[in-house]
Amino acid sequence: MKIIYLSLFVIAILISLNQETVSNVSSKLSDTTEYCLVSGEKIDGEGVKYSYLNTEVKFCCESCEKSFKKNPAKYLSASGLRCSVCDEDDAKKEISEVTKGVKYYFCGKGCKAKFSEDPQAQLKKYQK
């Protein structure tokens, strides 16, 4: 019987902790304060803005922007990784190329080859 009470007590504590965590995350998400995608730190002022394939990303500092450019897939949703050529959310982390210090991803070898021929022509469609 003691085991049952102990188990219920532990479950109650875990549920309580989980509700606190959910509450903290919810308040952080509903807050208008912006947080750096790389460090998770609060962005003061304007921060550092960078446009990656027409997606504006904000960072707390230039160092975080540099980290992002080296490996965007680490910070972006894997399910929504955009192919730099066909502009679809089907790129694979394993098929990539670095151009001017920024890593780009592709859905297949064909798109990567097309990008390699003239990266600037492929990236031109993303410039505003």
N, C-alpha and C positions, 0 to 999 in steps of 0.2 A: 504494500500500500504506500510506503514511503517513497518508493521509486516512482509511482504514478504522480504523487504530489510534487516531487522534485522535478519530474519531467514537465509537468504543467507550469511550474514556476519558471523553469528555463525557457519554455516556449513563450510565456508572457513577457519575459525580459527581452527576448529576441524580437518579438512583435513590437514592443515599445521602442527599441533601438531602431528598427526598420522604419517606423512611423516618423521618428525624429529625423532620420536621414532623408526620407521622402519630403518632409516638410522643409528641410534646409535646401534641398535641391530645387524644390518648387519655388521657394522664395527667391533663390538665385536666378532661376529662369524667368520669373515674372518681373524681376528687377530690370530697370532700363540700363543699368551699368553694363558696360561692355568688358569682356574678358579676352585676353590674348589666346589665340588658338593654339599656340605652342607652349607657352609657360603657364597659362591658366591665371595669370595675374591680371588685376584690374588695369584697364587702359585709362591713363590719365590724359585729358585733353583729346587731341585728334588722333594720337597714336601714329603708327606707320601703316599706310594703306598700300595695298598691292593688288593688282588685278590679274588673276590667274584664269585664263580661258573664260573671260567675261564674268568671273565670280570675284567680287571684291572681298578681300580678306584683310582684317586689321590685326596689328600686332602691337605689343607694348614698346618694342624697340627694334632697331635695325638688325640686331643679332638674331632675334626670333624670326624676322623675315628671311634672313640668310639660311637659317635652319630649315624653314619651310621650303625654300627653293631647292634645297638639296634633296628633299624627300617628301614632296607633297602628299603622297599616298599615306604616309604615316599619320597625317593630320586630317585628311579628308575621308569621308565614308568610302569603304572599299566597294560597296555596292553601287556607288555613284561616281566611280572614277571615270572621267571623261576622256574619250579618244580624241587626241588633238587634231586628227585629220577628218574623220567622219562625223565628229561632234555628237557622239552618242555616249550614253553612260554604260559602255561595255568594255572599257579598257582593262588591261591586265597589268598588275604591278611588275610582272616578270618581263614585259616588253616595253622598254623605255629607252630614252635617249636624252642626253644633256646638251642643251644649246644655250650659249651665253650664260652659263651658270645655273640654268633652270632645268629641272627634270620634267619631261613630258612622257605621257603614257599612250599606248596604242592597243587597239583591239586585236590586231594581228600583224604578221610580218609584212603584209602588203601595205598597210597604212604606215608602218614604220619606214619602209623603203621609200614611199612617196614623200614622207616628211624629210627624210635624209637628203633627198635630191635638192630640195629648196625649202628649208625650215621657215625662212621669212615669208615666203609666199603662203605657206600653210597658216602661219600665225597672224597674217594680215587680217583675216576675217574676224579675229578677236579684238582688234584694235578699234577703239571708239572714235 
